[in-house]
Each structure stands twice: as C-alpha cells, then as structure tokens.
C-alpha cells in the first residue's frame, strides 16, 4: 500500500502496537527505512517477553518484545541472524 490503511484492533500482549492506523509521519519514515516486514503470533510475543525476563532480567511490554520474536529459535529470521550482531 502507498498510504496508511485502517485495520481492526484486537486484544494483544503487544497493545502498544495495536492501533487502528499508523500515523502519517510514522508511515513515511517506515516506508523509507523498512526492508522487510513479518507477522508474529501472540505465542511468539509471549515467549519473547519470557525470554527477556529470564535471560536479561528485564520486564518489557509486549510491543517492546515483538522485535525479538522473529529471531528466536523457530522464528522466521532465526537462521539468517545466526553468528551476526543484530539490533532489535
């Protein structure tokens, strides 16, 4: 899409990300700098929160843990990031 679209919101652990539409400024920045997008399931968000709590001793909101989900074992990008430094 070339512009923000309206989507239905649902209850989620990542409630900070659950907005009906992204703001126009945020959309323009994301459009410019985003190479790829992936969808993660609620279970993967929960596992990311748990992983950060157990291993890093930090408590995060689901939206903050969502970026970690695709690179954890079983995640869409796990194999691609092995042995690399990754910023989430």
N, C-alpha and C positions, 0 to 999 in steps of 0.2 A: 504494500500500500504506500501511496505517496503522502498520506496525511494520517493523523490520529483517527482511530475508529473507536466507537463505543462498544464495550463488551459487558456482559453481565458479571456482577461480582458474586463471589461465593465465600463462605466462611473458610478460613485457612490459617495455618500457623504463620504464614507469611502475610499477615494482614496489612503490613506497611506497603506491600506491592499490589494489593487488591484494590485497585482504583478503576472506576468505570472507563476512564480515558486518560491518557498521559497528557501532560501539559504541552503546549505548542513549543516552548523553548526546549524542554527536555527531549521532545521528539526530534527536533532539529539536531541537537547535539548527538543523540543516539544514532540517528541516521548517518551522520558524518563519520562517526568513530566505531561503529559496530560492524564486526566482520561476520559474526555468526550468532544465531540465537538457538537455544534449545529449551525444551519444556521439561520440567522436573515434576515428579509426583509428590504428593503430600508425605508419603512414607520416606522419600529421599530427603526432604526438608527436615523431617523429624530425626532421621539418622545423622544429618549434618549438625543439628543442634546438640544431640547427644555426644557426638564425636568431639565437638569443640569443648563441651563441658568436661568430658572425661580426660582428654589429652592436653588441652590448653588451659583448663581451669577458668574458662570464661563463660558467662551466660549471655547469650545473644537472642535477639528477636528472630523469628523465622525468616524474615526478609533478609537479614544480615547473613544468615547461614545458607541461603539459597544458592549463592555463587559457588559454594564448596561442593554441593551435591553432585554436579556432573563430573567432578574429578576424583571422587571417592571410588573405591573398588565397586565395580558394577555400573558406574556412571558412564555416560555417553563419551566423555573425553578422558577417562582414566588411562587408557593405554597410550594416548597421544602425549600425555604430560609426564610419563614415567621418566625419571632422571633429569627433568628440566626444572628450572626455577619458574614458578608461576605466581602471578599476583592475582588475588581474588578480591 
